[in-house]
Amino acid sequence: MRYAVGAAVAGLVVVAGGCSAQEHETEAEPSPSAAATPAAKAQALEAYRGLMGAIVEGSHSGADDHPDLAWHAKGQALQHADDLLDGTQATGRPVLSPEVASVDTAAEPPTVVVKDCADTSDWQIADEDLEELGPLPDADGPRPITATVTEEGGAWQVAKLVFGEYGACER
């Protein structure tokens, strides 16, 4: 570990021509992307939280890998998560506060961007005896994390994971 440590919303479409709106008011089916948005958001957040949980859990045992990483991540994000778990042991947990920044369910593949401002001050590197060594010298303040989560074959996985600089959160 290298110090890294979405009820569909339906609307009514009112078609007004030369007659009264009441005569032509019809309830439209929501578009697939509009209907899928809440589910996409929830599944993307679940994938992000799952990935981060696997990283943290792996760090607690000083692992070089975690069996859940490939369930929650793929591509660059999977490689980055593998790199983070380098056998270094840690204690504590980061405080995550992820939010969905954007959703594009019409994209190929459907994509949700999750932004987080993670407080990693209680997730600390430990020595062999699990004695906390304290916060990292350059770990001054919460750090931004951006996760690009995509859907393929019904599964949502983090495809890209970027950690920003400590203290650089914009919230």
N, CA, C and O of each residue as an XYZ file, in Angstrom:
684
protein
N       0.860     -1.150      0.000
C       0.000      0.000      0.000
C       0.901      1.204      0.000
O       1.720      1.352      0.907
N       0.785      2.042     -0.951
C       1.625      3.213     -1.047
C       0.865      4.437     -0.628
O       0.526      5.252     -1.485
N       0.590      4.607      0.577
C       0.026      5.836      1.129
C      -1.233      6.279      0.386
O      -1.447      7.478      0.203
N      -2.002      5.407     -0.010
C      -3.203      5.762     -0.745
C      -4.417      5.398      0.064
O      -5.607      5.154      0.266
N      -3.779      5.479      0.214
C      -4.583      4.637      1.013
C      -6.070      5.182      0.712
O      -7.042      4.659      1.259
N     -27.146      4.409     -8.717
C     -28.599      4.468     -8.669
C     -29.896      4.185     -8.773
O     -30.739      5.003     -8.403
N     -35.520      3.492     -8.067
C     -36.604      4.285     -8.435
C     -36.312      5.191     -9.594
O     -35.672      6.235     -9.468
N     -36.734      4.815    -10.567
C     -36.666      5.606    -11.787
C     -37.481      6.847    -11.592
O     -38.444      6.829    -10.825
N     -37.139      7.914    -12.247
C     -37.884      9.149    -12.191
C     -38.573      9.278    -13.533
O     -37.932      9.446    -14.570
N     -39.911      9.195    -13.491
C     -40.674      9.296    -14.727
C     -41.257     10.692    -14.811
O     -41.577     11.299    -13.788
N     -41.393     11.190    -15.989
C     -41.990     12.503    -16.182
C     -43.165     12.392    -17.116
O     -43.344     11.397    -17.818
N     -43.935     13.404    -17.109
C     -45.052     13.477    -18.029
C     -44.640     14.338    -19.200
O     -44.062     15.411    -19.027
N     -44.929     13.877    -20.352
C     -44.668     14.660    -21.542
C     -45.997     15.226    -21.985
O     -46.953     14.495    -22.247
N     -46.037     16.509    -22.061
C     -47.261     17.166    -22.489
C     -47.083     17.575    -23.947
O     -46.201     18.362    -24.293
N     -47.925     17.031    -24.764
C     -47.887     17.373    -26.177
C     -49.049     18.307    -26.431
O     -50.209     17.911    -26.312
N     -48.754     19.505    -26.771
C     -49.810     20.479    -27.018
C     -49.775     20.893    -28.476
O     -48.771     21.409    -28.968
N     -50.850     20.667    -29.137
C     -50.973     21.087    -30.534
C     -52.021     22.168    -30.588
O     -51.988     23.109    -29.795
N     -52.944     22.047    -31.507
C     -54.013     23.010    -31.640
C     -55.126     22.736    -30.645
O     -56.027     23.566    -30.521
N     -55.113     21.622    -29.932
C     -56.147     21.280    -28.967
C     -55.637     21.574    -27.577
O     -54.493     21.991    -27.396
N     -56.477     21.358    -26.611
C     -56.076     21.616    -25.243
C     -55.018     20.596    -24.814
O     -54.988     19.468    -25.307
N     -54.175     21.005    -23.909
C     -53.113     20.141    -23.424
C     -53.693     18.910    -22.751
O     -53.098     17.834    -22.800
N     -54.867     19.065    -22.113
C     -55.467     17.956    -21.393
C     -55.828     16.814    -22.339
O     -55.718     15.648    -21.961
N     -56.259     17.129    -23.566
C     -56.612     16.103    -24.526
C     -55.407     15.320    -25.006
O     -55.531     14.156    -25.385
N     -54.240     15.948    -24.993
C     -53.045     15.310    -25.536
C     -52.008     14.976    -24.477
O     -50.894     14.574    -24.813
N     -52.341     15.129    -23.245
C     -51.390     14.834    -22.187
C     -51.211     13.323    -22.104
O     -52.171     12.586    -21.879
N     -50.024     12.889    -22.279
C     -49.748     11.457    -22.215
C     -48.595     11.197    -21.266
O     -47.692     12.020    -21.116
N     -48.644     10.076    -20.650
C     -47.542      9.703    -19.785
C     -46.548      8.942    -20.634
O     -46.875      7.924    -21.243
N     -45.358      9.441    -20.663
C     -44.318      8.806    -21.464
C     -43.523      7.839    -20.607
O     -43.355      8.036    -19.404
N     -43.046      6.813    -21.243
C     -42.144      5.892    -20.557
C     -40.806      6.607    -20.413
O     -40.381      7.308    -21.331
N     -40.154      6.445    -19.302
C     -38.844      7.069    -19.176
C     -37.861      6.416    -20.148
O     -37.961      5.230    -20.462
N     -36.927      7.213    -20.607
C     -35.909      6.658    -21.492
C     -35.081      5.656    -20.702
O     -34.987      5.761    -19.479
N     -34.485      4.696    -21.378
C     -33.681      3.720    -20.638
C     -32.597      4.368    -19.801
O     -32.340      3.929    -18.680
N     -31.950      5.412    -20.328
C     -30.883      6.028    -19.558
C     -31.429      6.779    -18.353
O     -30.796      6.777    -17.297
N     -32.593      7.425    -18.479
C     -33.170      8.130    -17.340
C     -33.608      7.144    -16.274
O     -33.423      7.390    -15.082
N     -34.180      6.039    -16.692
C     -34.628      5.032    -15.742
C     -33.447      4.358    -15.059
O     -33.545      3.969    -13.896
N     -32.347      4.218    -15.760
C     -31.199      3.514    -15.212
C     -30.315      4.384    -14.329
O     -29.478      3.861    -13.593
N     -30.483      5.684    -14.388
C     -29.572      6.571    -13.678
C     -29.485      6.301    -12.179
O     -28.371      6.157    -11.677
N     -30.593      6.222    -11.426
C     -30.446      5.944     -9.991
C     -29.754      4.614     -9.713
O     -28.931      4.520     -8.802
N     -30.080      3.595    -10.483
C     -29.435      2.300    -10.291
C     -27.947      2.382    -10.636
O     -27.112      1.809     -9.936
N     -27.624      3.088    -11.704
C     -26.221      3.239    -12.096
C     -25.433      3.946    -11.007
O     -24.318      3.541    -10.679
N     -26.008      5.001    -10.448
C     -25.336      5.730     -9.370
C     -25.064      4.815     -8.188
O     -23.947      4.774     -7.674
N     -26.081      4.082     -7.757
C     -25.925      3.202     -6.598
C     -24.887      2.117     -6.859
O     -24.065      1.819     -5.992
N     -24.922      1.528     -8.050
C     -23.974      0.457     -8.356
C     -22.550      0.981     -8.501
O     -21.593      0.303     -8.126
N     -22.410      2.178     -9.043
C     -21.077      2.767     -9.162
C     -20.504      3.069     -7.782
O     -19.335      2.789     -7.517
N     -21.325      3.640     -6.904
C     -20.856      3.910     -5.542
C     -20.496      2.615     -4.821
O     -19.516      2.569     -4.077
N     -21.284      1.565     -5.038
C     -20.995      0.269     -4.427
C     -19.657     -0.285     -4.928
O     -18.870     -0.817     -4.145
N     -19.407     -0.160     -6.221
C     -18.136     -0.642     -6.773
C     -16.968      0.133     -6.173
O     -15.953     -0.462     -5.810
N     -17.101      1.450     -6.066
C     -16.030      2.275     -5.501
C     -15.781      1.906     -4.038
O     -14.644      1.669     -3.631
N     -16.858      1.862     -3.259
C     -16.700      1.511     -1.841
C     -16.125      0.101     -1.678
O     -15.299     -0.141     -0.799
N     -16.569     -0.819     -2.528
C     -16.038     -2.178     -2.466
C     -14.553     -2.231     -2.758
O     -13.803     -2.926     -2.072
N     -14.127     -1.496     -3.775
C     -12.712     -1.458     -4.114
C     -11.899     -0.869     -2.971
O     -10.887     -1.439     -2.565
N     -12.337      0.261     -2.456
C     -11.604      0.888     -1.364
C     -11.592     -0.010     -0.130
O     -10.585     -0.082      0.575
N     -12.704     -0.695      0.136
C     -12.744     -1.623      1.260
C     -11.748     -2.758      1.100
O     -11.099     -3.157      2.067
N     -11.623     -3.281     -0.110
C     -10.666     -4.361     -0.363
C      -9.234     -3.865     -0.191
O      -8.387     -4.586      0.336
N      -8.962     -2.651     -0.627
C      -7.623     -2.083     -0.450
C      -7.309     -1.944      1.038
O      -6.233     -2.336      1.488
N      -8.246     -1.389      1.796
C      -8.028     -1.203      3.232
C      -7.858     -2.551      3.929
O      -6.932     -2.736      4.718
N      -8.754     -3.488      3.634
C      -8.661     -4.806      4.260
C      -7.316     -5.466      3.950
O      -6.679     -6.047      4.829
N      -6.905     -5.367      2.706
C      -5.612     -5.927      2.330
C      -4.466     -5.259      3.055
O      -3.489     -5.915      3.415
N      -4.575     -3.961      3.273
C      -3.506     -3.246      3.970
C      -3.396     -3.676      5.424
O      -2.309     -3.648      6.001
N      -4.505     -4.072      6.014
C      -4.469     -4.483      7.419
C      -3.662     -5.759      7.635
O      -3.110     -5.978      8.714
N      -3.598     -6.588      6.615
C      -2.823     -7.820      6.753
C      -1.472     -7.740      6.044
O      -0.745     -8.731      5.985
N      -1.138     -6.591      5.517
C       0.123     -6.442      4.805
C       0.171     -7.246      3.519
O       1.223     -7.752      3.127
N      -0.980     -7.360      2.865
C      -1.102     -8.199      1.666
C      -0.481     -7.548      0.436
O      -0.311     -6.331      0.363
N      -0.154     -8.395     -0.519
C       0.298     -7.939     -1.823
C      -0.853     -7.934     -2.825
O      -0.708     -7.441     -3.944
N      -2.009     -8.490     -2.414
C      -3.174     -8.627     -3.279
C      -4.390     -8.854     -2.382
O      -4.247     -9.125     -1.190
N      -5.582     -8.744     -2.959
C      -6.823     -9.056     -2.230
C      -7.764     -9.711     -3.232
O      -7.877     -9.240     -4.364
N      -8.447    -10.797     -2.836
C      -9.305    -11.516     -3.787
C     -10.481    -10.709     -4.321
O     -11.005    -11.046     -5.383
N     -10.921     -9.651     -3.625
C     -12.053     -8.847     -4.079
C     -11.672     -7.734     -5.048
O     -12.557     -7.105     -5.627
N     -10.408     -7.479     -5.237
C     -10.000     -6.388     -6.130
C     -10.558     -6.575     -7.533
O     -11.117     -5.638     -8.103
N     -10.417     -7.770     -8.099
C     -10.871     -8.021     -9.471
C     -12.388     -8.027     -9.590
O     -12.913     -7.897    -10.696
N     -13.100     -8.174     -8.487
C     -14.555     -8.097     -8.488
C     -15.008     -6.650     -8.655
O     -16.004     -6.388     -9.328
N     -14.297     -5.725     -8.058
C     -14.680     -4.307     -8.031
C     -13.934     -3.439     -9.040
O     -14.355     -2.314     -9.308
N     -12.846     -3.935     -9.599
C     -12.030     -3.090    -10.473
C     -11.528     -3.858    -11.687
O     -11.505     -5.089    -11.701
N     -11.127     -3.105    -12.701
C     -10.543     -3.655    -13.917
C      -9.579     -2.627    -14.490
O      -9.562     -1.473    -14.063
N      -8.795     -3.044    -15.436
C      -7.900     -2.129    -16.141
C      -6.952     -1.371    -15.228
O      -6.350     -1.942    -14.318
N      -6.829     -0.067    -15.489
C      -5.914      0.785    -14.734
C      -6.219      0.748    -13.250
O      -5.300      0.700    -12.432
N      -7.510      0.769    -12.882
C      -7.868      0.775    -11.459
C      -7.420     -0.499    -10.766
O      -6.940     -0.446     -9.634
N      -7.565     -1.628    -11.413
C      -7.123     -2.887    -10.832
C      -5.607     -2.897    -10.666
O      -5.090     -3.307     -9.627
N      -4.912     -2.448    -11.684
C      -3.452     -2.392    -11.589
C      -3.011     -1.451    -10.472
O      -2.102     -1.774     -9.707
N      -3.658     -0.282    -10.379
C      -3.311      0.694     -9.339
C      -3.569      0.108     -7.949
O      -2.742      0.250     -7.049
N      -4.714     -0.547     -7.781
C      -5.032     -1.160     -6.488
C      -4.017     -2.240     -6.140
O      -3.576     -2.333     -4.995
N      -3.649     -3.050     -7.116
C      -2.607     -4.059     -6.882
C      -1.297     -3.398     -6.451
O      -0.622     -3.876     -5.540
N      -0.947     -2.302     -7.112
C       0.283     -1.593     -6.766
C       0.233     -1.019     -5.355
O       1.247     -0.991     -4.658
N      -0.951     -0.559     -4.931
C      -1.089      0.009     -3.595
C      -0.829     -1.029     -2.512
O      -0.268     -0.719     -1.461
N      -1.238     -2.251     -2.778
C      -1.011     -3.328     -1.825
C       0.366     -3.928     -2.096
O       0.507     -4.876     -2.868
N       1.347     -3.373     -1.463
C       2.722     -3.812     -1.706
C       3.316     -4.554     -0.516
O       4.536     -4.677     -0.405
N       2.458     -5.049      0.374
C       2.951     -5.775      1.532
C       3.107     -4.923      2.769
O       3.341     -5.454      3.855
N       2.985     -3.624      2.634
C       3.085     -2.743      3.788
C       1.825     -2.871      4.618
O       0.720     -2.879      4.077
N       1.980     -2.969      5.907
C       0.833     -3.129      6.789
C       0.378     -1.770      7.318
O       1.191     -0.878      7.560
N      -0.937     -1.630      7.492
C      -1.514     -0.389      7.997
C      -2.565     -0.700      9.056
O      -3.049     -1.826      9.168
N      -2.894      0.306      9.811
C      -3.958      0.215     10.801
C      -4.962      1.321     10.511
O      -4.665      2.253      9.764
N      -6.155      1.220     11.105
C      -7.180      2.242     10.932
C      -7.875      2.146      9.585
O      -7.671      1.204      8.819
N      -8.695      3.141      9.323
C      -9.469      3.190      8.081
C      -9.566      4.634      7.595
O      -9.619      5.556      8.408
N      -9.589      4.835      6.297
C      -9.846      6.188      5.798
C     -11.332      6.508      5.948
O     -12.169      5.606      5.963
N     -11.644      7.771      6.055
C     -13.037      8.217      6.075
C     -13.371      8.642      4.646
O     -12.830      9.619      4.128
N     -14.279      7.883      4.021
C     -14.665      8.150      2.633
C     -15.973      8.925      2.595
O     -16.833      8.730      3.454
N     -16.131      9.794      1.618
C     -17.371     10.550      1.408
C     -17.630     10.697     -0.088
O     -17.685     11.811     -0.608
N     -17.791      9.560     -0.782
C     -17.943      9.616     -2.237
C     -19.279     10.192     -2.676
O     -20.302     10.005     -2.017
N     -19.250     10.890     -3.791
C     -20.449     11.453     -4.421
C     -20.342     11.212     -5.921
O     -19.249     11.177     -6.486
N     -21.502     11.046     -6.551
C     -21.526     10.890     -8.005
C     -21.369     12.270     -8.630
O     -22.144     13.183     -8.346
N     -20.372     12.412     -9.470
C     -20.105     13.677    -10.141
C     -20.775     13.752    -11.501
O     -21.210     14.825    -11.918
N     -20.865     12.618    -12.204
C     -21.524     12.608    -13.513
C     -21.960     11.193    -13.857
O     -21.399     10.208    -13.378
N     -22.987     11.127    -14.712
C     -23.537      9.852    -15.165
C     -23.780      9.959    -16.659
O     -24.383     10.924    -17.128
N     -23.317      8.981    -17.398
C     -23.589      8.917    -18.832
C     -23.935      7.472    -19.168
O     -23.076      6.688    -19.572
N     -25.231      7.133    -18.991
C     -25.665      5.767    -19.249
C     -25.858      5.502    -20.745
O     -26.072      4.357    -21.144
N     -25.783      6.557    -21.584
C     -25.886      6.380    -23.024
C     -24.519      6.104    -23.654
O     -24.439      5.709    -24.817
N     -23.468      6.308    -22.902
C     -22.115      6.073    -23.409
C     -21.866      4.585    -23.587
O     -22.567      3.756    -23.005
N     -20.882      4.254    -24.378
C     -20.436      2.872    -24.548
C     -19.020      2.772    -24.029
O     -18.113      3.234    -24.722
N     -18.771      2.230    -22.919
C     -19.718      1.645    -21.981
C     -20.352      2.726    -21.114
O     -19.802      3.820    -20.987
N     -21.530      2.423    -20.503
C     -22.131      3.373    -19.562
C     -21.107      3.717    -18.472
O     -20.396      2.849    -17.965
N     -21.055      5.010    -18.128
C     -20.003      5.494    -17.234
C     -20.554      6.385    -16.133
O     -21.426      7.219    -16.376
N     -20.050      6.209    -14.944
C     -20.348      7.075    -13.800
C     -19.007      7.509    -13.221
O     -18.115      6.690    -13.006
N     -18.879      8.808    -12.972
C     -17.675      9.316    -12.325
C     -18.000      9.598    -10.870
O     -18.948     10.319    -10.560
N     -17.210      9.026     -9.988
C     -17.363      9.200     -8.547
C     -16.189     10.044     -8.053
O     -15.035      9.784     -8.394
N     -16.502     11.051     -7.250
C     -15.465     11.892     -6.651
C     -15.541     11.731     -5.143
O     -16.625     11.643     -4.568
N     -14.418     11.695     -4.536
C     -14.328     11.542     -3.092
C     -13.287     12.516     -2.557
O     -12.389     12.962     -3.272
N     -13.437     12.825     -1.293
C     -12.461     13.614     -0.564
C     -12.145     12.783      0.670
O     -12.812     12.903      1.698
N     -11.142     11.954      0.566
C     -10.855     10.956      1.591
C      -9.932     11.498      2.672
O      -8.864     12.042      2.392
N     -10.368     11.338      3.895
C      -9.532     11.688      5.042
C      -8.801     10.419      5.448
O      -9.403      9.501      6.006
N      -7.539     10.367      5.175
C      -6.744      9.173      5.459
C      -5.917      9.308      6.729
O      -5.024      8.498      6.977
N      -6.206     10.322      7.531
C      -5.382     10.558      8.723
C      -5.427      9.425      9.736
O      -4.465      9.255     10.483
N      -6.503      8.640      9.796
C      -6.577      7.512     10.732
C      -6.169      6.192     10.101
O      -6.254      5.148     10.747
N      -5.728      6.219      8.855
C      -5.248      5.026      8.162
C      -3.755      5.189      8.037
O      -3.257      5.924      7.184
N      -3.053      4.494      8.898
C      -1.639      4.773      9.031
C      -0.780      3.539      8.821
O      -1.169      2.418      9.149
N       0.370      3.773      8.277
C       1.365      2.720      8.110
C       1.824      2.293      9.498
O       2.014      3.122     10.388
N       1.998      0.998      9.666
C       2.447      0.470     10.947
C       3.729     -0.327     10.752
O       4.002     -0.839      9.666
N       4.496     -0.418     11.808
C       5.697     -1.244     11.717
C       5.344     -2.697     12.002
O       4.166     -3.022     12.155
N       6.312     -3.553     12.075
C       6.083     -4.984     12.253
C       5.227     -5.310     13.468
O       4.456     -6.269     13.428
N       5.337     -4.557     14.523
C       4.592     -4.819     15.755
C       3.257     -4.085     15.783
O       2.615     -4.019     16.832
N       2.832     -3.540     14.661
C       1.606     -2.759     14.513
C       1.597     -1.491     15.355
O       0.538     -0.963     15.693
N       2.766     -1.021     15.681
C       2.855      0.263     16.360
C       2.662      1.339     15.304
O       3.356      1.360     14.287
N       1.715      2.229     15.555
C       1.456      3.265     14.559
C       2.631      4.222     14.485
O       3.137      4.697     15.502
N       3.042      4.486     13.297
C       4.151      5.398     13.081
C       3.673      6.829     12.902
O       4.485      7.748     12.786
N       2.357      7.022     12.880
C       1.810      8.363     12.735
C       1.534      8.707     11.294
O       1.818      7.931     10.382
N       0.969      9.895     11.105
C       0.641     10.311      9.741
C       1.905     10.495      8.914
O       2.984     10.775      9.436
N       1.740     10.334      7.650
C       2.862     10.509      6.739
C       3.267     11.974      6.699
O       2.416     12.850      6.853
N       4.532     12.254      6.498
C       4.975     13.648      6.486
C       4.275     14.500      5.434
O       4.044     15.688      5.662
N       3.932     13.913      4.281
C       3.291     14.685      3.224
C       1.780     14.502      3.208
O       1.122     14.925      2.258
N       1.212     13.875      4.251
C      -0.221     13.591      4.318
C      -0.937     14.706      5.070
O      -1.526     14.464      6.123
N      -0.891     15.904      4.549
C      -1.490     17.062      5.205
C      -2.853     17.370      4.603
O      -2.950     18.094      3.612
N      -3.905     16.821      5.199
C      -5.267     17.084      4.772
C      -5.831     16.010      3.870
O      -5.097     15.192      3.316
N      -7.171     16.023      3.728
C      -7.851     15.042      2.875
C      -7.373     15.135      1.429
O      -6.948     16.188      0.955
N      -7.458     14.000      0.752
C      -7.007     13.988     -0.636
C      -8.144     13.599     -1.567
O      -8.965     12.749     -1.222
N      -8.201     14.211     -2.740
C      -9.238     13.859     -3.710
C      -8.943     12.510     -4.357
O      -7.796     12.161     -4.634
N     -10.033     11.763     -4.588
C      -9.940     10.511     -5.327
C     -11.028     10.562     -6.395
O     -12.179     10.868     -6.085
N     -10.688     10.271     -7.627
C     -11.657     10.215     -8.723
C     -11.667      8.796     -9.262
O     -10.628      8.238     -9.616
N     -12.874      8.219     -9.316
C     -13.041      6.865     -9.838
C     -13.986      6.909    -11.029
O     -15.103      7.416    -10.918
N     -13.551      6.387    -12.156
C     -14.398      6.243    -13.329
C     -14.896      4.809    -13.319
O     -14.115      3.864    -13.425
N     -16.225      4.661    -13.188
C     -16.838      3.349    -13.038
C     -17.650      3.054    -14.297
O     -18.457      3.876    -14.731
N     -17.430      1.882    -14.873
C     -18.122      1.524    -16.109
C     -18.882      0.223    -15.935
O     -18.571     -0.590    -15.065
N     -19.902      0.042    -16.796
C     -20.737     -1.164    -16.765
C     -20.446     -1.998    -17.994
O     -20.422     -1.499    -19.119
N     -20.229     -3.268    -17.757
C     -20.008     -4.203    -18.852
C     -20.652     -5.521    -18.465
O     -20.308     -6.102    -17.435
N     -21.582     -5.999    -19.279
C     -22.237     -7.269    -19.009
C     -23.016     -7.277    -17.707
O     -23.131     -8.315    -17.056
N     -23.550     -6.131    -17.326
C     -24.326     -6.024    -16.097
C     -23.506     -5.775    -14.846
O     -24.074     -5.562    -13.775
N     -22.199     -5.797    -14.951
C     -21.334     -5.572    -13.794
C     -20.721     -4.176    -13.854
O     -20.201     -3.760    -14.889
N     -20.786     -3.465    -12.745
C     -20.163     -2.155    -12.616
C     -18.838     -2.331    -11.903
O     -18.772     -2.912    -10.819
N     -17.775     -1.819    -12.529
C     -16.434     -1.918    -11.957
C     -15.701     -0.598    -12.135
O     -15.930      0.127    -13.103
N     -14.831     -0.300    -11.203
C     -13.976      0.873    -11.317
C     -12.948      0.568    -12.405
O     -12.205     -0.410    -12.318
N     -12.920      1.416    -13.425
C     -11.995      1.233    -14.542
C     -10.772      2.133    -14.412
O      -9.692      1.796    -14.898
N     -10.944      3.275    -13.757
C      -9.839      4.213    -13.580
C      -9.914      4.785    -12.179
O     -10.990      5.169    -11.719
N      -8.800      4.843    -11.510
C      -8.722      5.327    -10.137
C      -7.548      6.284    -10.031
O      -6.406      5.916    -10.302
N      -7.842      7.524     -9.633
C      -6.798      8.548     -9.549
C      -6.834      9.171     -8.152
O      -7.862      9.690     -7.715
N      -5.716      9.110     -7.474
C      -5.549      9.767     -6.181
C      -4.868     11.105     -6.396
O      -3.843     11.181     -7.073
N      -5.435     12.170     -5.818
C      -4.840     13.483     -5.918
C      -3.887     13.730     -4.749
O      -3.627     12.839     -3.940
N      -3.387     14.925     -4.682
C      -2.445     15.315     -3.631
C      -3.146     15.530     -2.305
O      -4.292     15.979     -2.261
N      -2.465     15.212     -1.243
C      -3.011     15.470      0.090
C      -3.297     16.964      0.243
O      -2.516     17.808     -0.197
N      -4.437     17.275      0.878
C      -4.834     18.663      1.114
C      -5.429     19.371     -0.094
O      -5.707     20.569     -0.024
N      -5.632     18.660     -1.202
C      -6.094     19.291     -2.436
C      -7.583     19.149     -2.688
O      -8.038     19.449     -3.792
N      -8.371     18.699     -1.698
C      -9.810     18.564     -1.896
C     -10.458     19.924     -2.075
O     -10.063     20.908     -1.450
N     -11.467     19.959     -2.949
C     -12.148     21.220     -3.252
C     -13.480     21.349     -2.564
O     -14.194     22.317     -2.825
N     -13.862     20.417     -1.686
C     -15.159     20.487     -0.994
C     -15.089     21.419      0.167
O     -16.083     21.607      0.869
